Amino acid sequence: MGQLKYNIRERLDKLTRKEHEMIMRRLLEAIQPASRSTFYRWINTEAEAAFQIPYTKQLKIAALLGCTIDELMTTA
């Protein structure tokens, strides 16, 4: 797998198990009507892909992870 477009998974991996479970629940609620499988597709999007997470969903994800949208993007 190449480099990922978003560092969401890395941010989640830094959390304790309890924090991870809580944030995942909140993230899945925040991205509705998108599904869990859609969310996993988003966090596994490779850097070269033209696909972007919808802006409104990026705002919600960034807010829950305590960062900005720019900070969600993986930098080389």
Secondary structure as GFF3:
##gff-version 3
##sequence-region A 1 76
A	DSSP	alpha_helix	8	13	.	.	.	ID=ss1
A	DSSP	alpha_helix	17	30	.	.	.	ID=ss2
A	DSSP	alpha_helix	36	43	.	.	.	ID=ss3
A	DSSP	alpha_helix	55	65	.	.	.	ID=ss4
A	DSSP	alpha_helix	69	72	.	.	.	ID=ss5
###
